[in-house]
């Protein structure tokens, strides 16, 4: 019985990791949060809660969401570690950064993660 419970727990943990997703809210002229730290393999979902069209466009031409209209979203999975700055093509002041790490981001590591952006 213990083996079955352990196997089920491990399977659920892997499934949760596979479905992991971080949302970045696009509000009127800002990304919230502007800087996100995620583990490698995480899916980022940009959702436009604003009233106008925005984009999520890599500063280094890695990705371009195209237009994200109000109440729509764009998803991208980050499989490589590194720091990825991005912006909105229509609003120059809208800037953000995705930092992808090999270290899982947990509530206990949050203070350490915040230090990465200082």
N, C-alpha and C positions, 0 to 999 in steps of 0.2 A: 504493500500500500504506500509506504514512504517513497519508494522508487517512482511510482506512478505520479504522486503529488509533486516530487522534485522534477520529473520530466515535464509535467504540465506547466509548472512554474517557469522552467527554463524556456520552454516553447513560447509561452506568453510574453516573456521578457524579450525574446528575439522578435516576435511579431510586433510588439510595441515599438521596438527600435526601428523596424522596417517601415512602420507607419508614422514615424516621428516627423513632425512638421512644425515649423516656426512661422507665425504670421507676422508680417510687417504691414501695419495699417498705412494706407495712403490717405492722409487727410488734406484739407485745403492747404496746399503748398508746403507739406512736410511729410517725411517718412517717420513713423513711430513704431519701434525705436529707430533712431537714425543709425545707430551702431549696434549690430547684433553679433554675438559670439555663439557659434554652433559647432557640434561635433561633425567630423567628416561623415558624409553620407546623408546628412540632414536635407530635407526638402524645405525650401523657403517659399512661402506663399505671400505675394503682395496683393492686397485687396484694396480696391479704390472705394473709400467711404466718402470721398469728396464730391463736388458738384461738377467738376470738369475732367477732361481727359488728361492722363499722366502716362509716363513710361517708367520702366526700370531698365536703365541702360548702363552697361558696364563701361567704366572709363577706359578700359583696355580692350574693348571690342570682343569680350568673351561671350556676352549675351546681349540681346535687345528684345524686350517684351513686345515691342510694337505698342499700339495704343491700348491702354487699359481704361476702358470707359467706366463711368460711375456704376457701382454695384457689380463690377466684374473683377476677375483676378488673373494673375499669372503665377505659374509655379516653375521652380528650377531646383534641381538637386545638385548639391555641392559635394563632389567626390574627391576633390583635391584640397589639401591644406593650403593656407595662405590668407592674405588680406586682399579683399576685392572691393575697391571703391566703385560707386555707381552714382547715377544722377537721373533726373527727369529731363528729357530732351526739350520739353516745353517751358520749364521753369528752372532757370540757372541756379537759383538759390537752394533748390531741393537736391540735397546730397546725402549719401549714406555709405556705410561700410559694412561688409560681411567679413567676419574673421572666422575661418574654419580651422579647427584644431583637432589633433588626435586624442586630446584629453576630453573625456565626457564632461559636459557642463552640468553641474549639480548645484543645489542650493548651498552646499558647503563650500564649493569652489567659487562662488559668485564674487566674493571679495577679491580673489586672485585674478579672476577674469576681468573685473572692472579695471584693475591696474594695467592691463594690456592696452587700454585706450588713453592712458594719461600721458 
